[in-house]
Amino acid sequence: MQVTETLAEGLKREYRVVLPAAELDAKANARLAELKDRVKINGFRPGKVPVAHLKRLYGKSVLAEVIDQAVNEANGQIVEERGFKLAMQPKVELPQDENAVKEVIEGKADLAYTVGIEVLPAIALGDFKSIAVEKPVLAVTDAEVDEAVQRIADGNRPFAPKDGKAENGDRVTVSFVGTMDGEKFEGGSAEDIPVVLGSNSFIPGFEEQLVGLAAGETRTVNVTFPTNYAAAQLAGKEASFEVTAKTIEAPGELAIDDEFAKTLGMESLEKLKEQVKSRIAQEHNAASRAKVKRTLLDAIDAQHQFEVPPTLAAQEFDGIWGSVQQEMTAQNKTFEDEGTTEEAAREDYRKIAERRVRLGLVLAEIGEKNNIQVSDDEVTRAVVERARQFPGQEQQVWEFYRSNPQALASLRAPIFEEKVIDYLLELAKVTEKPVTREELYAEDDAKA
């Protein structure tokens, strides 16, 4: 095998490889000799078929198989001898000229091909003990718990039929037909839909116009769909609805006590409050963890500046940009609406993509250097948790992950990342800082 480097630019390498015809022919003959004892050909006893005869019958197909194997072995040797860590699978360019290919397949010419390789950069890890991180802390107050319990009660409040007209807080069961520019539109009509007036669960302005409606009465309601409405074809557009009230119901009294808690499957009101408090604490902890992780990743990014494999960055950018375009379409927005241009937005998201790839490589290096691993039990628990999100389809979800290594890897990756983050937080200087709810849940710019 003859290997000549033809490109060494950044993290890209390219080589011209020549595999001698004699070497390929020898491997093909060895493969044919193996087949001699297995194939059955009329006129020959098992194991007695001459290799020359096999070569006439199967020579080209066997040589094609040998070439594929030889190319993979040659590429592996190039990577191993040079100590490369690959960012992507090698990209092989075989001869395209039909005559050249024919001569190689017939064993009359050497095989010359080009292989492109993209390697991972050498990463010098920073001093993680020098990183200082503030951990926002928010205790759960009794008022938060009481508000949450009240919301639960409101969602379970009984309603009873009432005479008279609908008021805020009443539940009105309606049927409606929607039109846009005088024409009915998909999803604009429905029957027997309950609407709690003042709940703001419908299009802005819809519920307010139902106040004063009586059972059996029909009223025209005019609204404008929000610009960020989920159905992009309706976003920002005006529509009219012919709404007919079927029933009017007034909210009944609901005592928030032990009996109410028991209707929810809890032993007592105190137990309900304990569960609500635990859930709120989990939400606070998750929000705190997200901010700590963001600060930590910012510090790690500042410590590690190196070129990232261009193909990995391009793939990450394509994924991000696809999501951005979908969101812009869904919200019926343009880049001008966001005060920028498509070109500027692309540049910003390219930087975000490079940051994510760089951080991913650093975290992988930290995990490898410190033997941080994800156990099979941890992955299994993740699959079980995923399956629970699809009641009635647990077995299908389980089978999907069991038979799909790539999907399983998508569960393993975030577990690995969180374990590396935990390791880094043990090294970093973490101090707690009391914050308000507004501060804890303030949105950050999404970088990673």
C-alpha positions as CSV (number, residue, x, y, z in Angstrom):
1,M,0.0,0.0,0.0
2,Q,1.3,3.4,-0.9
3,V,-0.1,6.5,0.9
4,T,0.6,10.1,-0.1
5,E,-0.7,13.1,1.9
6,T,-2.2,15.6,-0.5
7,L,-3.9,18.0,2.0
8,A,-3.1,19.1,5.5
9,E,-5.3,22.1,6.3
10,G,-6.5,22.8,9.8
11,L,-8.4,19.7,10.9
12,K,-8.7,18.3,7.4
13,R,-6.4,15.7,5.9
14,E,-6.5,14.1,2.5
15,Y,-4.5,11.1,1.2
16,R,-4.0,9.4,-2.1
17,V,-3.9,5.6,-1.5
18,V,-2.7,3.0,-4.0
19,L,-3.6,-0.6,-3.4
20,P,-1.5,-2.9,-5.7
21,A,-3.5,-5.2,-8.0
22,A,-1.3,-8.2,-7.0
23,E,-2.2,-7.6,-3.3
24,L,-6.0,-7.4,-4.1
25,D,-5.7,-10.5,-6.4
26,A,-4.0,-12.5,-3.6
27,K,-6.8,-11.5,-1.1
28,A,-9.5,-12.4,-3.7
29,N,-7.8,-15.8,-4.3
30,A,-7.8,-16.5,-0.5
31,R,-11.4,-15.6,-0.3
32,L,-12.2,-17.9,-3.3
33,A,-10.3,-20.7,-1.6
34,E,-12.5,-20.2,1.5
35,L,-15.6,-20.5,-0.7
36,K,-14.4,-23.7,-2.4
37,D,-15.6,-25.8,0.5
38,R,-19.0,-24.1,0.8
39,V,-20.4,-23.7,-2.7
40,K,-22.2,-26.4,-4.6
41,I,-21.8,-26.5,-8.4
42,N,-23.2,-29.1,-10.7
43,G,-20.5,-31.5,-12.0
44,F,-18.2,-31.1,-9.0
45,R,-18.0,-32.8,-5.7
46,P,-18.2,-30.6,-2.6
47,G,-14.8,-29.1,-1.9
48,K,-13.4,-30.1,-5.3
49,V,-14.3,-27.1,-7.3
50,P,-11.1,-25.6,-8.9
51,V,-10.3,-22.1,-7.7
52,A,-9.9,-21.1,-11.4
53,H,-13.4,-22.1,-12.1
54,L,-14.7,-20.2,-9.1
55,K,-12.8,-17.2,-10.2
56,R,-14.6,-17.3,-13.6
57,L,-18.0,-17.5,-11.9
58,Y,-17.5,-15.2,-8.9
59,G,-14.2,-13.4,-9.4
60,K,-15.7,-9.9,-10.0
61,S,-18.1,-10.0,-7.1
62,V,-15.5,-11.4,-4.8
63,L,-12.9,-8.8,-5.9
64,A,-15.5,-6.1,-5.3
65,E,-16.0,-7.4,-1.7
66,V,-12.2,-7.6,-1.2
67,I,-11.8,-4.0,-2.5
68,D,-14.4,-2.7,0.0
69,Q,-12.7,-4.6,2.9
70,A,-9.2,-3.5,1.7
71,V,-10.2,0.2,1.5
72,N,-11.6,0.0,5.1
73,E,-8.5,-1.6,6.4
74,A,-6.2,0.9,4.6
75,N,-8.2,3.8,6.0
76,G,-8.0,2.3,9.5
77,Q,-4.3,1.9,9.2
78,I,-3.8,5.5,8.1
79,V,-5.8,6.7,11.2
80,E,-4.1,4.4,13.6
81,E,-0.5,5.1,12.5
82,R,-1.0,8.8,12.7
83,G,-2.9,8.7,16.0
84,F,-5.9,10.5,14.7
85,K,-9.2,10.8,16.5
86,L,-11.9,11.1,13.8
87,A,-14.6,13.7,13.9
88,M,-16.4,12.0,11.0
89,Q,-16.2,8.7,9.0
90,P,-13.5,8.9,6.3
91,K,-14.9,10.1,2.9
92,V,-13.7,7.9,0.1
93,E,-13.6,8.9,-3.5
94,L,-13.1,5.9,-5.8
95,P,-12.2,6.1,-9.5
96,Q,-15.2,7.3,-11.6
97,D,-13.9,6.5,-15.1
98,E,-15.6,3.3,-16.3
99,N,-12.5,1.9,-18.0
100,A,-10.4,2.5,-15.0
101,V,-12.9,0.8,-12.7
102,K,-13.2,-2.1,-15.2
103,E,-9.4,-2.7,-15.2
104,V,-9.3,-2.7,-11.4
105,I,-12.2,-5.2,-11.1
106,E,-10.5,-7.4,-13.7
107,G,-7.3,-7.3,-11.7
108,K,-5.4,-5.5,-14.5
109,A,-4.6,-2.2,-12.6
110,D,-3.8,-1.0,-9.1
111,L,-6.6,0.7,-7.2
112,A,-5.9,4.4,-6.6
113,Y,-8.4,6.3,-4.5
114,T,-8.6,9.4,-2.4
115,V,-9.7,9.5,1.3
116,G,-10.6,12.7,3.1
117,I,-10.3,12.7,6.9
118,E,-11.6,15.2,9.4
119,V,-9.8,14.9,12.8
120,L,-10.6,16.1,16.3
121,P,-8.4,18.8,17.7
122,A,-6.0,18.1,20.6
123,I,-7.7,19.6,23.7
124,A,-5.7,21.0,26.6
125,L,-8.1,21.1,29.5
126,G,-8.3,24.2,31.6
127,D,-8.2,24.7,35.4
128,F,-11.7,23.9,36.5
129,K,-10.9,24.6,40.2
130,S,-10.5,28.3,39.2
131,I,-14.2,28.6,38.0
132,A,-16.5,30.4,40.4
133,V,-20.3,29.8,40.1
134,E,-23.2,31.4,41.9
135,K,-26.1,29.0,42.5
136,P,-29.5,30.8,42.7
137,V,-31.6,29.6,45.6
138,L,-35.3,30.1,46.1
139,A,-37.2,28.6,49.0
140,V,-40.7,27.5,48.6
141,T,-43.1,29.8,50.5
142,D,-46.5,28.9,52.1
143,A,-48.0,31.5,49.8
144,E,-46.7,29.6,46.7
145,V,-48.1,26.4,48.0
146,D,-51.5,27.9,48.7
147,E,-51.7,29.5,45.3
148,A,-50.8,26.2,43.6
149,V,-53.5,24.4,45.7
150,Q,-56.0,27.1,44.8
151,R,-55.2,26.5,41.0
152,I,-55.8,22.8,41.5
153,A,-59.1,23.5,43.2
154,D,-60.2,25.9,40.5
155,G,-59.5,23.2,37.9
156,N,-61.7,20.8,39.9
157,R,-64.4,23.2,40.9
158,P,-68.0,21.9,40.3
159,F,-70.4,23.8,38.0
160,A,-74.2,23.8,38.2
161,P,-76.7,25.0,35.6
162,K,-77.8,28.6,36.1
163,D,-80.5,30.9,34.7
164,G,-79.7,34.2,33.3
165,K,-76.7,35.5,31.4
166,A,-73.1,34.4,31.4
167,E,-70.6,36.2,33.7
168,N,-66.9,35.9,34.3
169,G,-66.2,32.6,36.1
170,D,-69.1,30.9,34.5
171,R,-68.7,27.9,32.2
172,V,-70.4,28.2,28.9
173,T,-70.8,25.3,26.5
174,V,-70.7,26.6,23.0
175,S,-70.8,25.5,19.4
176,F,-69.3,27.8,16.8
177,V,-68.6,28.2,13.1
178,G,-65.6,30.4,12.1
179,T,-65.1,32.3,8.9
180,M,-62.2,34.3,7.4
181,D,-63.0,36.7,4.6
182,G,-66.4,35.1,4.4
183,E,-65.1,31.6,4.0
184,K,-65.0,28.7,6.5
185,F,-61.5,27.6,7.4
186,E,-60.0,24.4,8.7
187,G,-60.3,24.0,12.5
188,G,-62.6,27.0,12.7
189,S,-65.7,25.0,13.7
190,A,-66.6,22.9,16.8
191,E,-69.5,21.5,18.8
192,D,-70.1,21.5,22.5
193,I,-66.9,23.1,23.7
194,P,-66.8,24.2,27.4
195,V,-65.3,27.6,28.0
196,V,-64.7,29.1,31.5
197,L,-65.0,32.8,31.0
198,G,-62.0,34.7,32.3
199,S,-59.7,31.6,32.0
200,N,-57.9,33.1,29.0
201,S,-57.8,29.6,27.4
202,F,-59.1,30.8,24.1
203,I,-58.0,33.3,21.5
204,P,-57.6,36.7,23.1
205,G,-60.9,38.6,23.0
206,F,-63.0,35.5,22.5
207,E,-64.1,34.9,26.0
208,E,-64.8,38.6,26.8
209,Q,-67.3,38.7,24.0
210,L,-69.3,35.8,25.5
211,V,-70.1,37.8,28.7
212,G,-73.8,38.5,28.8
213,L,-74.7,35.5,26.5
214,A,-77.8,33.5,27.4
215,A,-78.4,29.8,26.8
216,G,-79.7,29.3,23.2
217,E,-78.5,32.8,22.1
218,T,-76.2,33.2,19.1
219,R,-73.6,36.0,18.9
220,T,-71.0,37.0,16.4
221,V,-67.5,37.2,17.9
222,N,-64.7,39.0,16.0
223,V,-61.1,38.2,17.0
224,T,-57.6,38.5,15.6
225,F,-55.3,35.4,15.9
226,P,-52.0,36.1,17.8
227,T,-49.0,36.6,15.5
228,N,-47.4,33.6,17.3
229,Y,-50.4,31.3,16.9
230,A,-49.4,27.7,16.5
231,A,-51.2,27.3,13.2
232,A,-49.0,29.5,11.0
233,Q,-51.8,29.9,8.3
234,L,-54.0,31.7,10.9
235,A,-51.4,33.7,12.7
236,G,-52.1,37.4,12.7
237,K,-55.4,37.1,10.7
238,E,-58.9,38.3,11.6
239,A,-61.7,35.9,11.9
240,S,-65.4,35.9,12.8
241,F,-67.2,33.2,14.8
242,E,-71.0,32.5,14.9
243,V,-71.2,31.3,18.5
244,T,-74.2,29.6,20.0
245,A,-74.5,29.0,23.8
246,K,-75.8,25.6,24.7
247,T,-75.7,25.8,28.5
248,I,-74.6,28.3,31.1
249,E,-73.2,27.0,34.4
250,A,-72.1,28.8,37.5
251,P,-69.1,27.7,39.6
252,G,-70.1,26.0,42.8
253,E,-68.4,26.4,46.2
254,L,-65.4,24.2,46.9
255,A,-63.9,23.9,50.3
256,I,-60.2,23.3,50.3
257,D,-60.0,20.7,53.1
258,D,-59.2,17.1,53.8
259,E,-62.3,15.9,51.8
260,F,-61.2,17.8,48.8
261,A,-57.7,16.3,49.1
262,K,-59.2,12.8,49.2
263,T,-61.0,13.4,45.9
264,L,-57.5,13.8,44.4
265,G,-56.3,10.5,46.0
266,M,-54.4,12.2,48.9
267,E,-54.8,11.3,52.6
268,S,-55.3,14.8,53.7
269,L,-54.9,18.5,52.8
270,E,-51.5,18.5,54.6
271,K,-50.3,15.6,52.4
272,L,-51.6,17.4,49.3
273,K,-49.6,20.5,50.3
274,E,-46.5,18.5,50.9
275,Q,-46.7,17.0,47.4
276,V,-47.3,20.4,45.9
277,K,-44.4,21.9,47.8
278,S,-42.2,19.1,46.7
279,R,-43.2,19.6,43.0
280,I,-42.5,23.4,43.3
281,A,-39.2,22.7,44.9
282,Q,-38.3,20.4,42.0
283,E,-39.2,23.2,39.5
284,H,-37.1,25.7,41.4
285,N,-34.1,23.3,41.6
286,A,-34.4,22.6,37.9
287,A,-34.4,26.3,37.1
288,S,-31.4,26.8,39.4
289,R,-29.6,23.9,37.8
290,A,-30.1,25.3,34.4
291,K,-28.6,28.7,35.4
292,V,-25.7,27.1,37.2
293,K,-25.0,24.9,34.1
294,R,-25.2,27.9,31.8
295,T,-22.7,29.9,34.0
296,L,-20.4,26.8,34.1
297,L,-20.5,26.3,30.4
298,D,-19.8,29.9,29.8
299,A,-16.7,29.6,31.9
300,I,-15.6,26.4,30.2
301,D,-16.1,28.0,26.8
302,A,-13.9,31.0,27.8
303,Q,-11.1,28.5,28.9
304,H,-11.1,26.5,25.7
305,Q,-10.8,28.3,22.3
306,F,-9.8,26.0,19.4
307,E,-10.9,25.2,15.9
308,V,-13.8,22.8,15.7
309,P,-14.3,20.2,12.9
310,P,-16.1,22.1,10.1
311,T,-18.4,19.2,9.2
312,L,-19.6,18.8,12.8
313,A,-20.1,22.6,13.1
314,A,-22.0,22.6,9.8
315,Q,-24.3,19.7,10.9
316,E,-25.0,21.5,14.2
317,F,-25.8,24.7,12.4
318,D,-28.1,22.9,10.0
319,G,-30.1,21.5,12.9
320,I,-30.3,24.9,14.7
321,W,-31.2,26.8,11.5
322,G,-33.9,24.3,10.6
323,S,-35.5,24.8,14.1
324,V,-35.2,28.6,13.7
325,Q,-36.9,28.6,10.3
326,Q,-39.8,26.3,11.6
327,E,-40.3,28.6,14.6
328,M,-40.3,31.8,12.4
329,T,-42.8,30.2,10.0
330,A,-45.0,29.0,12.9
331,Q,-45.0,32.5,14.4
332,N,-45.4,34.2,11.0
333,K,-42.4,36.4,11.6
334,T,-39.5,37.6,9.5
335,F,-36.0,38.5,10.5
336,E,-36.9,42.1,10.0
337,D,-39.5,41.7,12.7
338,E,-36.7,40.6,15.0
339,G,-34.6,43.6,14.1
340,T,-32.0,41.7,12.1
341,T,-31.3,40.2,8.7
342,E,-31.1,36.6,7.6
343,E,-27.4,37.0,6.9
344,A,-26.7,38.4,10.4
345,A,-28.9,35.7,12.0
346,R,-27.0,33.0,10.1
347,E,-23.7,34.4,11.4
348,D,-25.0,34.5,15.0
349,Y,-26.3,30.9,14.8
350,R,-23.0,29.7,13.2
351,K,-21.2,31.0,16.3
352,I,-23.8,29.2,18.6
353,A,-23.2,26.0,16.6
354,E,-19.5,26.2,16.9
355,R,-19.8,26.9,20.7
356,R,-22.0,23.8,21.1
357,V,-19.6,21.6,19.2
358,R,-16.6,23.0,21.1
359,L,-18.3,22.4,24.5
360,G,-19.4,18.9,23.4
361,L,-15.8,18.0,22.6
362,V,-14.5,19.5,25.8
363,L,-17.1,17.6,27.9
364,A,-16.3,14.4,26.0
365,E,-12.6,14.9,26.7
366,I,-13.3,15.5,30.4
367,G,-15.4,12.4,30.6
368,E,-12.7,10.3,28.9
369,K,-9.8,11.6,31.0
370,N,-11.8,11.0,34.2
371,N,-13.4,7.7,33.3
372,I,-16.9,9.1,33.5
373,Q,-19.3,6.5,32.1
374,V,-23.0,5.9,31.7
375,S,-24.1,2.4,33.0
376,D,-26.6,0.2,31.2
377,D,-28.8,0.5,34.3
378,E,-28.9,4.3,33.9
379,V,-29.8,4.0,30.2
380,T,-32.5,1.4,31.1
381,R,-34.0,3.8,33.6
382,A,-34.1,6.5,31.0
383,V,-35.9,4.2,28.6
384,V,-38.4,3.4,31.3
385,E,-39.0,7.0,32.0
386,R,-39.4,7.7,28.3
387,A,-41.9,4.9,28.0
388,R,-44.0,6.3,30.9
389,Q,-44.6,9.4,28.8
390,F,-46.6,7.3,26.3
391,P,-49.3,5.5,28.4
392,G,-50.6,2.5,26.6
393,Q,-47.6,2.4,24.2
394,E,-44.9,1.4,26.7
395,Q,-44.0,-1.8,25.0
396,Q,-43.7,-0.2,21.6
397,V,-41.4,2.5,23.0
398,W,-39.3,-0.1,24.8
399,E,-38.9,-2.1,21.5
400,F,-38.1,1.0,19.6
401,Y,-35.1,1.9,21.8
402,R,-34.0,-1.7,22.1
403,S,-33.7,-2.1,18.4
404,N,-32.5,1.3,17.5
405,P,-28.9,2.0,18.7
406,Q,-29.0,5.6,17.5
407,A,-32.1,6.4,19.5
408,L,-30.5,4.7,22.6
409,A,-27.5,6.9,22.1
410,S,-29.7,10.0,22.2
411,L,-30.7,9.0,25.7
412,R,-27.2,8.1,26.8
413,A,-25.7,11.5,25.7
414,P,-27.6,13.8,28.0
415,I,-27.0,11.4,31.0
416,F,-23.3,11.5,30.2
417,E,-23.3,15.3,29.9
418,E,-25.1,15.8,33.3
419,K,-22.6,13.4,35.0
420,V,-19.7,15.5,33.6
421,I,-21.4,18.7,34.8
422,D,-21.7,17.1,38.3
423,Y,-18.0,16.3,38.2
424,L,-17.1,19.8,37.3
425,L,-19.3,21.4,39.9
426,E,-17.5,19.4,42.5
427,L,-14.2,21.1,41.4
428,A,-15.6,24.6,40.9
429,K,-16.3,27.1,43.7
430,V,-20.0,27.2,44.1
431,T,-21.7,29.7,46.3
432,E,-25.4,30.0,47.0
433,K,-27.3,33.3,46.3
434,P,-30.9,33.9,47.4
435,V,-33.0,35.2,44.5
436,T,-36.5,36.2,43.8
437,R,-38.9,34.1,41.6
438,E,-38.5,36.7,38.8
439,E,-34.8,36.4,38.9
440,L,-34.8,32.6,39.0
441,Y,-37.1,32.3,36.0
442,A,-35.7,35.2,33.9
443,E,-34.9,33.8,30.5
444,D,-31.3,33.7,29.2
445,D,-30.1,33.9,25.6
446,A,-30.0,30.2,24.5
447,K,-26.4,29.5,23.6
448,A,-26.0,25.8,24.6
